[in-house]
Amino acid sequence: LCRRVSSERLRELDHLLESVENSILDYRVFNPGLLFALYALWNAFSEGAEAGKERRLHPAIHRAIDLLNRPETGELAVEELARRIQMPSRQLSACFRREVGQTIPDYRNRVRLQKFFEQYEKEPHANLLYLALEAGFGSYVQFHRVFKRLMHKSPREWLEEK
């Protein structure tokens, strides 16, 4: 959910989408073109670098991201995270937002959601509550709120589309 695509690749994708859009009146061209464009977009996203990893980050932010991505330390409160990094929590929060482009809680929620999707791929018939808890969410309510905010649909709506 947090990847960066190069500006050159974005220009290529923009040109591709423009070509598909221009063929909207001919469904024999438009439908396969749209399918190909969606594949190209997904491929560009998949190949994109994880947000914050393609450029040099402040060493403290790099350590914070490392701790947030570990299962055993990913749930640390911001104050405890700052203590382990040896940086004041307000400074860590401000630096994290500036370097990564999102707050620590937002980053943590995106990591959890990514874990949910990975878990779902492994166990597609598992209970959503189970998958949400396995991904690190504290409750289904929290998972539902984060999912809806980031995916712009409820988990049930997402499942029905699958």
C-alpha positions in Angstrom: 0.0 0.0 0.0 3.0 2.3 0.3 5.1 2.2 -2.8 6.6 4.7 -5.1 6.7 4.5 -8.9 9.3 6.4 -10.9 8.2 9.6 -12.7 9.3 8.0 -16.0 7.1 5.0 -15.4 4.2 7.2 -14.4 4.5 9.1 -17.7 4.5 5.8 -19.6 1.4 4.7 -17.7 -0.3 8.1 -18.3 0.3 7.7 -22.0 -1.1 4.2 -21.9 -4.2 5.2 -20.1 -4.7 8.1 -22.5 -4.5 5.7 -25.4 -7.1 3.4 -23.8 -9.4 6.4 -23.1 -9.2 7.5 -26.7 -10.6 4.1 -27.7 -13.6 4.2 -25.4 -16.1 4.1 -28.3 -14.8 0.8 -29.7 -15.4 -1.9 -27.0 -13.3 -4.4 -29.0 -10.2 -2.2 -28.4 -11.3 -0.5 -25.1 -12.0 -3.7 -23.0 -8.7 -5.5 -23.8 -6.9 -2.1 -23.5 -8.3 -1.5 -20.1 -7.4 -5.0 -19.0 -3.8 -4.4 -20.2 -3.7 -1.0 -18.5 -4.8 -2.4 -15.2 -2.2 -5.1 -15.5 0.5 -2.5 -16.3 -0.6 -0.4 -13.3 -0.5 -3.3 -11.0 2.9 -4.4 -12.3 4.3 -0.9 -11.8 3.0 -0.8 -8.3 4.4 -4.2 -7.5 7.8 -3.3 -8.9 7.8 0.1 -7.1 10.1 0.7 -4.2 8.6 0.6 -0.7 7.8 4.2 0.4 10.8 5.6 2.2 13.3 2.9 1.0 14.5 4.4 -2.3 16.1 7.4 -0.7 18.3 7.8 2.3 16.3 8.3 5.5 17.4 9.9 8.7 19.1 7.1 10.7 16.5 7.4 13.5 13.6 7.1 11.0 15.2 4.0 9.4 15.5 2.4 12.9 11.9 3.4 13.7 10.6 1.8 10.5 12.7 -1.3 11.2 11.1 -1.6 14.7 7.6 -0.9 13.4 7.9 -3.7 10.8 9.0 -6.3 13.4 6.2 -8.4 14.9 7.7 -8.2 18.4 8.1 -4.4 18.4 5.6 -3.2 15.9 3.1 -2.3 18.6 5.3 0.0 20.6 3.8 3.2 21.7 5.4 6.3 20.1 7.0 7.2 23.5 8.6 3.8 23.8 9.7 3.8 20.2 11.3 7.2 20.7 13.0 6.0 23.9 14.5 3.0 22.1 15.7 5.3 19.3 17.0 7.8 21.8 15.1 10.7 20.3 12.4 12.9 21.9 8.9 11.6 20.9 7.8 15.0 19.4 11.0 15.2 17.4 10.6 11.6 16.2 7.0 12.2 15.2 7.8 15.3 13.3 10.9 13.8 11.6 8.9 10.6 10.7 6.1 12.6 9.1 8.6 14.8 7.1 10.7 11.8 5.9 8.0 9.2 5.3 5.1 11.4 4.5 2.7 10.0 7.1 2.3 9.8 10.8 3.7 6.8 12.8 0.1 5.5 13.6 -0.8 5.8 9.9 2.3 3.9 8.9 1.6 1.3 11.5 -1.9 0.9 10.3 -0.7 0.5 6.7 1.7 -2.2 7.8 -1.1 -4.0 9.7 -3.3 -3.8 6.6 -0.6 -5.2 4.4 -0.2 -8.1 6.9 -3.9 -8.6 6.7 -3.8 -8.9 2.9 -0.8 -11.3 3.1 -2.6 -13.4 5.7 -5.8 -13.4 3.6 -3.9 -14.7 0.6 -2.6 -17.6 2.7 -6.0 -18.3 4.3 -8.8 -16.9 2.1 -11.6 -18.7 4.0 -10.5 -17.6 7.5 -12.6 -15.4 9.7 -12.0 -11.7 9.1 -11.7 -11.1 12.9 -9.0 -13.8 13.1 -7.1 -12.3 10.2 -7.4 -8.8 11.6 -6.1 -9.9 15.0 -3.3 -11.8 13.4 -2.3 -8.7 11.5 -1.9 -6.7 14.7 -5.2 -4.9 15.0 -6.6 -4.7 18.5 -10.2 -5.3 17.6 -12.5 -5.7 14.6 -13.8 -2.2 15.1 -10.3 -0.8 14.8 -9.6 -3.0 11.7 -12.9 -2.0 10.1 -12.3 1.8 10.7 -8.7 1.6 9.2 -9.8 -0.6 6.3 -12.6 1.7 5.4 -10.5 4.8 5.6 -7.6 3.3 3.5 -9.6 1.2 1.0 -12.7 3.4 0.7 -15.0 0.4 1.3 -15.8 -1.9 4.1 -14.1 -5.3 4.5 -17.4 -7.1 3.5 -17.7 -4.9 0.4 -14.2 -5.8 -0.5 -14.8 -9.5 0.0 -17.9 -9.4 -2.1 -15.9 -7.9 -5.0 -13.3 -10.7 -4.8 
